[in-house]
Amino acid sequence: MPNTDRVALVTGSGRSIGRAIALRLAADGARVIVNYKSNAEAAEQVVSTIEGDGGQATAVQADVTDPVQLASLFDAAEQRYGGLDVFVHNAYGFAAGPIAGATDEDYARSFAANSHATFVAFREAAGRVRDGGRIVYISSSATRASDPSVSVYSASKAAGEQLVRTFAREVGPRGITVNSVLPGPTNTDAMQHMKHMLVERIARTPMGRFGEPEDIADVVGFLTSHDARWVTGQSIAADGGLTA
């Protein structure tokens, strides 16, 4: 069952995986709040694409690491479309390198977007997402490994996954599901400078290729549908078998 007549909010949806998720949810019939931090042009292009296909979308600027701005996204969904049914937290902060070389700023940046913002978002969602709604947190398959090159990043994402598990129990009685999706290396703008370091590892995976944003969006599309009503509190790897 598609998301017909539902309202969806996707953080960090002007580009890459977030963009693909916004387009997928709109194709399923949802009216979408397209969030961006600074690239208004990219967000407006997503809105134009959705509207060109007969859908409805609105671009809203907000830095998700600011609790007031993050709350304003939920306000926008209610004011523009009358409520909220689907929340996807895709925006993230990234810091590379081992613990020995990480700075306090690296740690703070990663946890602000990946853990604290998730906490604030779930606190808002608790009273804003309507009964029977869907919540998805975009984590990372890095949480299933112990790669020193992404120590702080993977720890901050893992914290978000734990929030997902506990929040699923909080809102489950209302028919709301909460799940994490764990992408592996995916063809995004942010991945381009790292792809050369991962080619051999990807070649050894069952699927033998990098993921595409649409691969992740399709998993989110399922999790936000009625068909996924019995799936909650889970961390679902969408990594082509990288962590198998």
C-alpha positions as CSV (number, residue, x, y, z in Angstrom):
1,M,0.0,0.0,0.0
2,P,1.5,3.3,-1.0
3,N,1.7,6.5,1.0
4,T,-1.3,8.1,-0.7
5,D,-2.5,11.3,1.0
6,R,0.1,11.0,3.7
7,V,2.5,13.8,4.7
8,A,6.3,13.1,4.9
9,L,9.2,15.1,6.2
10,V,12.7,14.1,5.0
11,T,15.7,15.9,6.6
12,G,18.7,16.5,4.3
13,S,16.7,15.8,1.2
14,G,18.1,18.3,-1.3
15,R,20.7,15.8,-2.6
16,S,21.9,12.2,-2.8
17,I,20.1,9.7,-0.6
18,G,17.7,12.2,0.9
19,R,16.7,13.4,-2.5
20,A,16.0,9.9,-3.7
21,I,13.9,9.2,-0.6
22,A,11.9,12.4,-1.1
23,L,11.2,11.5,-4.7
24,R,10.3,7.9,-3.8
25,L,7.8,9.0,-1.1
26,A,6.3,11.5,-3.5
27,A,6.0,8.9,-6.2
28,D,4.1,6.8,-3.6
29,G,1.7,9.7,-3.1
30,A,3.0,11.5,-0.1
31,R,3.2,15.3,0.2
32,V,6.7,16.0,1.1
33,I,8.6,18.6,3.2
34,V,12.0,18.8,1.5
35,N,14.6,20.0,4.1
36,Y,17.9,21.6,3.3
37,K,20.6,23.3,5.3
38,S,22.2,25.7,2.8
39,N,21.6,24.5,-0.8
40,A,18.3,26.1,-1.6
41,E,18.7,25.6,-5.3
42,A,19.1,21.8,-5.0
43,A,16.0,21.6,-2.7
44,E,13.9,23.6,-5.1
45,Q,15.0,21.3,-7.9
46,V,13.6,18.4,-5.9
47,V,10.4,20.2,-5.3
48,S,10.1,21.0,-9.1
49,T,10.7,17.4,-10.0
50,I,8.0,16.2,-7.6
51,E,5.5,18.9,-8.8
52,G,6.4,18.1,-12.4
53,D,5.3,14.5,-11.8
54,G,2.0,15.7,-10.3
55,G,3.0,15.6,-6.6
56,Q,3.2,18.2,-3.9
57,A,6.3,19.3,-2.0
58,T,7.7,22.3,-0.1
59,A,11.3,23.2,0.5
60,V,12.1,24.3,4.1
61,Q,15.5,25.5,5.3
62,A,16.6,24.3,8.7
63,D,19.8,23.2,10.4
64,V,18.9,20.0,12.2
65,T,21.6,20.4,14.8
66,D,19.6,23.4,16.2
67,P,16.6,22.1,18.2
68,V,14.5,25.2,17.4
69,Q,15.1,24.9,13.7
70,L,14.5,21.2,13.7
71,A,11.2,21.7,15.5
72,S,10.3,24.3,12.8
73,L,10.3,21.5,10.2
74,F,7.5,19.7,12.1
75,D,5.7,23.1,12.3
76,A,6.0,23.4,8.5
77,A,4.4,20.0,7.9
78,E,1.5,20.9,10.1
79,Q,1.0,24.4,8.8
80,R,1.4,23.5,5.1
81,Y,-0.3,20.1,5.0
82,G,-2.2,19.7,8.2
83,G,-0.1,17.1,10.0
84,L,2.6,14.5,9.7
85,D,2.6,10.8,9.0
86,V,6.1,9.9,7.9
87,F,9.4,11.2,9.3
88,V,12.8,10.2,7.8
89,H,15.9,11.5,9.5
90,N,18.5,11.5,6.8
91,A,20.7,14.5,7.6
92,Y,24.0,13.6,9.1
93,G,27.4,14.8,10.3
94,F,30.6,13.1,9.3
95,A,34.1,12.9,10.7
96,A,36.8,10.6,9.3
97,G,39.9,9.2,11.1
98,P,40.9,7.2,14.1
99,I,40.1,8.2,17.7
100,A,43.7,9.2,18.3
101,G,43.5,11.9,15.7
102,A,39.9,13.0,16.3
103,T,39.2,16.4,17.8
104,D,36.5,17.5,20.2
105,E,35.0,19.4,17.3
106,D,34.9,16.2,15.2
107,Y,33.1,14.4,18.0
108,A,30.7,17.2,18.7
109,R,29.8,17.6,15.0
110,S,29.1,13.9,14.5
111,F,27.0,13.5,17.6
112,A,25.1,16.7,17.1
113,A,23.7,15.6,13.8
114,N,23.6,11.8,14.3
115,S,22.6,11.4,17.9
116,H,21.4,14.6,19.5
117,A,19.3,15.7,16.5
118,T,17.8,12.2,16.4
119,F,16.8,12.6,20.1
120,V,15.3,16.0,19.5
121,A,13.5,14.8,16.3
122,F,12.0,11.8,18.1
123,R,10.9,14.0,21.0
124,E,9.1,16.2,18.5
125,A,7.8,13.2,16.6
126,A,6.3,11.6,19.7
127,G,3.6,14.2,19.7
128,R,3.4,15.2,16.1
129,V,3.5,12.0,14.0
130,R,-0.1,10.7,13.7
131,D,-1.2,7.3,14.8
132,G,-0.2,4.6,12.3
133,G,2.8,6.7,11.2
134,R,6.2,5.7,10.1
135,I,9.6,6.9,11.3
136,V,12.9,5.9,9.6
137,Y,16.5,6.8,10.7
138,I,19.2,6.6,8.1
139,S,22.2,5.1,9.9
140,S,25.2,3.4,8.3
141,S,26.6,-0.1,7.9
142,A,29.7,1.3,9.6
143,T,27.9,0.6,12.9
144,R,28.3,-3.1,12.2
145,A,32.1,-3.0,11.7
146,S,35.1,-1.7,13.7
147,D,36.8,0.4,11.1
148,P,39.2,2.9,12.8
149,S,38.8,5.3,9.8
150,V,35.2,6.1,10.9
151,S,35.4,5.6,14.7
152,V,33.6,8.7,15.8
153,Y,31.1,8.6,12.9
154,S,30.1,5.0,13.5
155,A,29.7,5.5,17.2
156,S,27.4,8.5,16.7
157,K,25.3,6.5,14.2
158,A,25.1,3.6,16.6
159,A,23.7,5.9,19.3
160,G,20.9,6.8,16.9
161,E,20.1,3.2,16.3
162,Q,19.7,2.6,20.0
163,L,17.3,5.5,20.2
164,V,15.3,3.9,17.4
165,R,15.0,0.6,19.3
166,T,13.7,2.3,22.5
167,F,11.5,4.8,20.7
168,A,9.9,1.9,18.8
169,R,8.6,0.6,22.1
170,E,7.3,4.0,23.2
171,V,5.2,4.7,20.1
172,G,4.3,1.1,19.1
173,P,1.0,1.1,21.0
174,R,-0.1,3.8,18.6
175,G,0.7,1.8,15.5
176,I,3.8,3.8,14.7
177,T,6.8,1.9,13.5
178,V,10.4,3.1,13.9
179,N,13.3,1.5,12.1
180,S,16.9,2.2,11.0
181,V,18.3,1.7,7.5
182,L,22.0,1.1,7.2
183,P,23.4,2.0,3.8
184,G,26.8,0.7,2.7
185,P,29.1,2.7,0.4
186,T,26.7,4.5,-2.0
187,N,27.2,6.7,-5.0
188,T,26.7,10.1,-3.4
189,D,28.6,13.4,-3.7
190,A,30.2,12.8,-0.3
191,M,31.4,9.3,-1.3
192,Q,33.3,10.4,-4.4
193,H,36.6,11.2,-2.7
194,M,36.6,7.8,-0.9
195,K,35.5,5.5,-3.7
196,H,39.0,4.6,-4.7
197,M,39.7,3.2,-1.3
198,L,36.7,0.9,-1.3
199,V,36.8,-0.6,-4.8
200,E,38.4,-3.9,-3.8
201,R,36.2,-4.3,-0.7
202,I,33.1,-3.7,-2.8
203,A,34.2,-6.2,-5.5
204,R,34.2,-8.9,-2.8
205,T,30.6,-8.3,-1.8
206,P,27.7,-10.5,-3.0
207,M,26.3,-7.7,-5.3
208,G,29.8,-6.5,-6.4
209,R,28.9,-2.8,-6.8
210,F,28.4,0.4,-5.0
211,G,24.9,1.2,-4.0
212,E,22.8,3.9,-5.6
213,P,20.6,6.4,-3.7
214,E,17.5,4.7,-5.2
215,D,18.6,1.4,-3.6
216,I,18.3,3.0,-0.2
217,A,15.1,5.0,-1.1
218,D,13.3,1.8,-2.1
219,V,14.0,0.2,1.3
220,V,12.6,3.4,3.0
221,G,9.6,3.3,0.6
222,F,8.8,-0.2,1.9
223,L,9.3,0.7,5.6
224,T,7.0,3.7,5.3
225,S,4.3,1.7,3.7
226,H,1.4,-0.2,5.2
227,D,3.0,-3.4,4.1
228,A,5.8,-2.8,6.7
229,R,3.3,-2.5,9.6
230,W,4.8,-5.5,11.4
231,V,8.4,-4.3,11.2
232,T,9.6,-2.1,13.9
233,G,12.7,-1.5,16.1
234,Q,14.9,-3.0,13.5
235,S,18.3,-2.1,12.0
236,I,18.1,-3.1,8.3
237,A,21.3,-3.2,6.3
238,A,20.9,-2.0,2.7
239,D,24.5,-2.5,1.7
240,G,24.5,-5.1,-1.1
241,G,25.7,-7.8,1.4
242,L,28.8,-5.8,2.6
243,T,28.2,-6.8,6.2
244,A,26.9,-10.3,5.4
